Amino acid sequence: MVRELVDDYEVLVVDDGSTDATAEAARLCAEAYPGRIFVFRVPVNSGKGAALILGANHARGERVAFLDADLDLHPRQLGGMLARMEATGADAVIGSKRHPESQVVYPLWRRVLSTGYFFLVKMLFALPLRDTQTGIKLFRRRVLLDAIPRVHVQRFAFDLELLVSMHDAGASIVDAPVVLTTQRLTGRIAFKDVKTVFRDTCAVFIRRRVRRVDLRRARLAAQRAASAPGASAEAQRSPAEAGVTAETSVVSEALVETALLDAATLDAAIADTAAAVEEPAACPTVRDESDDAAAPAAASRIVASIRGGDEETDPISQR
């Protein structure tokens, strides 16, 4: 299976502070296929979002796929998703357990949670998707990197906020059937996590509403200014241009307290670990701060190890 993947894809494995042998197994594969498999080790668990952002910012292809490493979803399904992207011209293809052609085998309690979350998301966001949480997704790189700076949730609702951001920006998103067979005997989401999921989902909803209200106000203000006698050239910008400016301003601020808490938690975790780990001289951000697609600053400070080296190194320089 690994040989099939590396022939067609660049594989980036992000180990998010796991306590099992995942990182070691990935390291051995990277040694066997140098230049095709890259391993990044986050020293402490920082959330699914942080791990995916790190991987996305180091991917070099024009298409970037997210795939859970537990093999509930086999990597060979990526071929069908690539074909669907080419056939539809979509910016993102999202694996969906609720697609009529999907074949899924997973516990009843997960089905109940999944169904409940589907109705909650449908009610709050009205996305044209039947599922946002299945762990296989394919994106056009430029669309993905455009959306990442507008995503604040780092854990369970990361997928949702990413897709909401893409949809609101006008990206074309389609779903695709999946074959899912649960490999784990125990679930990844405990009942205590349901409260966190609900809180993060509500935070995404509030951020979206605030952003839309601010954009609407900015457009109205621009229309009034443009219609006023003797309006300056600056005031005569079109409402669409004013809306873009307002969106840039709004996105750059922390609109909801939970966004600040997520970033602060990641920063604190990395800072605590740094005292016990010898950090590299520099771990540069993949893109400059001036780049509209720049990742959150916290992600750039994650200490990464690549291609099986025992010492912590700069992942970019190893390529």
N, C-alpha and C positions, 0 to 999 in steps of 0.2 A: 504494500500500500504506500509506504514512504517513497519508494522508487517512482511510482506513478505520479505522486504529487510533485516531486522535485523536478521531474522532466518538464512539467507544464507550468509550475507556479514557484514563486519565491515564498518560502514559509517562514513566518515570524511567530515564535512561541513566547508569550508573555506569562511568566509565572508570578502570580499575584500573592506572594508570601505564603505559598502552600507549605504544608507540613509533611507531605508524603514525598514520594520519589519522582514526582513529575519533572522537576528541574533537571535531575540527574539523567533521567531517560531522554529528555530533550537534548541535553548536552552531548550524549553519546551519538544521537542521530546527527547533530550538527557537525561533529568530528568526522562522521562517515561521509557527509555531503557538504564539504566546505564551500562557502559562497552561495549556497542555495537555502540553507536552514540557519536561522539566527535566533539566539535565545536571549531573552531579557529577563532578569530576575529582579522583581521589586522586593526589597527586604521585609516589608510589612504589608499585610493585606490592606489595600487602599480603595477597594471597590472595583466593580466591573467596568465602570466608566473610565476610571483612571487607567486601567490596564488597556482598554481598547483605544483610548486616545494615544497612549504611548506607542502601541503597535501601528496605528494609522499614520502617525507622524514619521515613522521610519520606513513605511512601505514605499516602494519605488515604482510600482506598476500603475498603469492608467485605470485599473480596476482593483478595488480593495474589498476583500471578503472578511467578514467576521464569522468565526466558527468555534463553538464550544469544543474543548479538548477532550471531553469525556466519551466521545464517539456515540452518544445517543443519536447523533445525526452524522452519517458517514460522509467523509469528504468527497466521495465520487459524485454526490449530488450537485456539486459546484458546476459541473459541466452542463447540466440541464439549465441551471440558473443563468449561466453565461449565454446559452443559446436563446433563452427567453429575453434577456436584455437586448441582444442583437436584433431579435425579431420585432420587439415592441419599441425599441429606441428609448426605453425607460432609463431614468437616472439611478434608480434603485430597484432591486428585486428582493423581496422579503419572503423568507420561508414562512409558511402558515400552517399551523396544525388544523385550522378550521377550513382549509381549502377542501372542496368536495372530493378531490382526487388524492388527498393525503392519506397515508397509512400510518396510524399512530397506535402505539402500545405503551401506555403509562398509567400509573395508579389512579384510582377513582378520586382520591383527595386532590390530586393535581388537576384533574379534569374539572372539578368543582371550582377550585381557585381560578383556573384559566377562564372558565365561563363567566364567573362573577366579574373578573377584571375586564373581560371583553365588553360587558354591558356598561361598566363604569366608564371606560375609555370612550365608548360610542356615545354615551350621554354627554360627556364633558367636551369632547373634541370633534366628534362627527368625522373622523378620518375615513377615507375610502379603503380601509383595510379591515380584514377579519381577525388579524392577530399582529401584535407588535413585539411579543416577547420570545418567539422561537429563536433558538441560538444559531441561526445560519442566515446571513444577510450579505448582499453584494451591492457595491456602490461604484459609481464613477468617482474617481479620486477627487476631481475638482469640486464636485457637489458635496462630498463628504467633508473635505477640509474647509469649505465655506461654512458649513453648518456647525462644526465642532465649537467654535468660539462662543456660540449662542447657547451652548448646553452647560448647565450648572450642576445638575444631579450627577453624582459619581457612582451611585449604587443601582438599586433595582429598577428605577424608572429612567435610567439612562437611555435605553432603546426608545422609549416613548418620546422623551423630549427631543431626541435627535430626529425622529421621524416627523414630529410636529413642526420642528424648525424647518426641515426640508419642504414639507407640504406647504407651509405658509410662505416660503420663498418661491413657490411655483414649480418645484421639482416634480417630475413624473415618477410615481411610485406604483409598482404592481406587485401582487403577491404570486407565490408559486407553491405547488404541492411539495410535501416532504414525506420522507419515510423515517419515522421516529420510533426507536425501540429503547426503552429505559435500561441503562446499564447499572445504575446505582441502586443499592438496596434501600438507601435512605435519601430523603429529599434534600435539596439545597436550600429551600426556603422553609424555615420553621414557622409555627404559628405566631411567634413573637415578632416575626418579620413583617407580618401582614399590616401591622400598624405603621411601620416605616414606609412600606409601599404606598399605603393610602396617603400618608403625609407628603411624600415626595410627589405623588401624582397631583395632589391638590396644589402643591407649590408650582408645578409646571403650568397648571391651569391659570393660577393667579398671575404668573409672569407673562403668560400669553395675553391675558386680558389687559394688564397694565400697558404692555407694549402696543396693543391695538388702540387703546384709548389715547395714548400719547401721540401715535401716528395720526389719528383722526384729528386731534386738536392742532397738530402741526400743519396739516393740510388746510384746515379751515383758516388758521392764522395767515398762511401764505396766500390764500385766496383773497382775504380781506386786504392784506397789504398790497397785493398786486392791483386790486381794483381801486385803491385810494388815489385821489388826484396827486400828481407829482411824485408817484412812487419811484424809488431808486431802482437801479438795475438789480441790486441784490434782492429787493422785495418783489421784483417781477419774475422771479424764478417760478417755473411751473409747479403746481401742487405735487406732481410726482417727484420732482427733484427735491422739494422740501421734505417729502415723506422719507426719501432715502437718507437725507441728512439727519432727520429726527430719529430714524431707526438706528443709525450708527451711534447716536448719542445715548439712546435708551439702552441698547445692548451692552454698551461699555460700562454700565452701572450695575450694582447689585440691587435688583428690584425687590427681592424677597430675602428675608433673613436666612432662610435655609441654604441659599446659595453661598452665603458667606460662611456658614457653619461647615458646609461640605469642604470648601477650600481650606478653611482653618484646620479642619481635622486632618486633611492630607498633609498640609505643611507641618503640623505638629508631629505626625507620625514619622515623616522623613527626617525631621530635625532630631527626634529622639534616637532614631536608628543611626544617624550619622556619627553620633558620639562613640558608638561601638564598632563602627565599620570605617576602615581607612578609605576615604573618598578619593576619587581620581582628581588630578589637577584641574580638569575642566570637563564638564559634560554639557556641551553646547546645545542650545535649542535648535531644532531642525530648521526653523525659519525665524527671521527677525521679528521683533515685536511690531515693526511697522507693517508686516504682512497681515492682510485682513484675515488670513486663514491660520494665524498663529495659535498654537495650543495654549491652554492655561499655563501660567508660569510654573505652577507647582509640578506639572508633569515633566518639565524639562530638568528638574533637579533630582528625579528618581535615579538612583544608582543602578546601573545596568551592567550585566556581565554577558558576554557574547561568545559564541562558538566554543564553549567549554572551558574558557580560561578560568583558573582558580582566583586570579586577582580581578578586582573591579576595574573596568576599562571604559574608554570612550567608544560607544558602539559605532559611531559614524566612521571613525578612523580605521576600523577593522575591515571596512568594505573594500 
